[in-house]
Amino acid sequence: MLVLSRRPNESIIVNGNITITVLEIRGDHIRIGIDAPRDITIHREEIHAELAAANKNASTTTADALGKLPRPPK
């Protein structure tokens, strides 16, 4: 892991096209801004974990569960 020190209004460039800027530091909280291309998804760690778990559950759905889905109206 690379550990860098930054002060407010200082930035880090990642891969030449992502800029992470320290906006504000208050006690033990830090606000950061991320400027990245629109095709790059950015999630907080806990949201990323929830999405990964939901995707895993969706990929292991059994045929029995699919049979219990409501049928679309005619």
C-alpha positions as a LaTeX table, in Angstrom:
\begin{tabular}{lrrr}
\hline
Residue & $x$ (\AA) & $y$ (\AA) & $z$ (\AA) \\
\hline
Met1 & 0.00 & 0.00 & 0.00 \\
Leu2 & 1.26 & 3.44 & $-0.90$ \\
Val3 & 0.74 & 5.98 & 1.90 \\
Leu4 & 0.87 & 9.68 & 1.02 \\
Ser5 & 0.39 & 12.80 & 3.10 \\
Arg6 & $-1.74$ & 15.58 & 1.62 \\
Arg7 & $-3.09$ & 18.85 & 2.95 \\
Pro8 & $-6.37$ & 20.52 & 1.97 \\
Asn9 & $-6.44$ & 21.53 & $-1.70$ \\
Glu10 & $-3.59$ & 19.14 & $-2.55$ \\
Ser11 & $-4.23$ & 16.33 & $-5.01$ \\
Ile12 & $-3.08$ & 12.90 & $-6.10$ \\
Ile13 & $-3.19$ & 11.81 & $-9.76$ \\
Val14 & $-3.99$ & 8.15 & $-10.48$ \\
Asn15 & $-3.37$ & 6.60 & $-13.89$ \\
Gly16 & $-3.06$ & 10.05 & $-15.46$ \\
Asn17 & $-6.83$ & 10.59 & $-15.65$ \\
Ile18 & $-8.15$ & 10.40 & $-12.06$ \\
Thr19 & $-7.57$ & 13.26 & $-9.63$ \\
Ile20 & $-8.22$ & 12.82 & $-5.92$ \\
Thr21 & $-8.23$ & 16.11 & $-4.01$ \\
Val22 & $-8.34$ & 16.63 & $-0.24$ \\
Leu23 & $-11.10$ & 19.19 & 0.23 \\
Glu24 & $-11.34$ & 19.49 & 4.00 \\
Ile25 & $-10.06$ & 17.93 & 7.20 \\
Arg26 & $-12.15$ & 18.20 & 10.39 \\
Gly27 & $-10.94$ & 16.17 & 13.34 \\
Asp28 & $-10.98$ & 12.53 & 12.29 \\
His29 & $-13.06$ & 13.17 & 9.12 \\
Ile30 & $-11.70$ & 14.01 & 5.72 \\
Arg31 & $-13.65$ & 15.18 & 2.66 \\
Ile32 & $-12.21$ & 14.24 & $-0.70$ \\
Gly33 & $-13.20$ & 15.05 & $-4.25$ \\
Ile34 & $-12.67$ & 12.61 & $-7.10$ \\
Asp35 & $-12.50$ & 13.76 & $-10.71$ \\
Ala36 & $-12.61$ & 10.77 & $-13.06$ \\
Pro37 & $-13.94$ & 9.88 & $-16.51$ \\
Arg38 & $-17.66$ & 9.00 & $-16.55$ \\
Asp39 & $-16.97$ & 5.40 & $-17.59$ \\
Ile40 & $-15.16$ & 4.71 & $-14.30$ \\
Thr41 & $-17.42$ & 3.67 & $-11.43$ \\
Ile42 & $-16.55$ & 4.91 & $-7.95$ \\
His43 & $-18.16$ & 3.48 & $-4.80$ \\
Arg44 & $-17.49$ & 3.67 & $-1.10$ \\
Glu45 & $-15.99$ & 0.42 & 0.20 \\
Glu46 & $-19.16$ & $-0.67$ & 2.05 \\
Ile47 & $-21.34$ & $-0.06$ & $-1.04$ \\
His48 & $-18.88$ & $-2.00$ & $-3.20$ \\
Ala49 & $-19.10$ & $-4.94$ & $-0.77$ \\
Glu50 & $-22.93$ & $-4.86$ & $-0.87$ \\
Leu51 & $-22.94$ & $-4.81$ & $-4.67$ \\
Ala52 & $-20.48$ & $-7.72$ & $-4.83$ \\
Ala53 & $-22.62$ & $-9.77$ & $-2.41$ \\
Ala54 & $-25.80$ & $-9.00$ & $-4.37$ \\
Asn55 & $-24.12$ & $-9.99$ & $-7.63$ \\
Lys56 & $-22.87$ & $-13.23$ & $-6.08$ \\
Asn57 & $-26.35$ & $-14.06$ & $-4.76$ \\
Ala58 & $-27.92$ & $-13.28$ & $-8.12$ \\
Ser59 & $-25.48$ & $-15.54$ & $-9.94$ \\
Thr60 & $-26.27$ & $-18.50$ & $-7.68$ \\
Thr61 & $-30.06$ & $-18.33$ & $-8.00$ \\
Thr62 & $-31.54$ & $-21.80$ & $-8.37$ \\
Ala63 & $-34.08$ & $-22.95$ & $-10.92$ \\
Asp64 & $-36.59$ & $-23.44$ & $-8.05$ \\
Ala65 & $-36.34$ & $-19.76$ & $-7.16$ \\
Leu66 & $-36.82$ & $-18.77$ & $-10.77$ \\
Gly67 & $-39.98$ & $-20.90$ & $-10.96$ \\
Lys68 & $-41.48$ & $-18.93$ & $-8.07$ \\
Leu69 & $-41.17$ & $-15.59$ & $-9.86$ \\
Pro70 & $-44.50$ & $-14.00$ & $-10.82$ \\
Arg71 & $-45.43$ & $-14.31$ & $-14.48$ \\
Pro72 & $-45.80$ & $-11.12$ & $-16.48$ \\
Pro73 & $-49.40$ & $-10.04$ & $-17.21$ \\
Lys74 & $-50.85$ & $-10.97$ & $-20.58$ \\
\hline
\end{tabular}
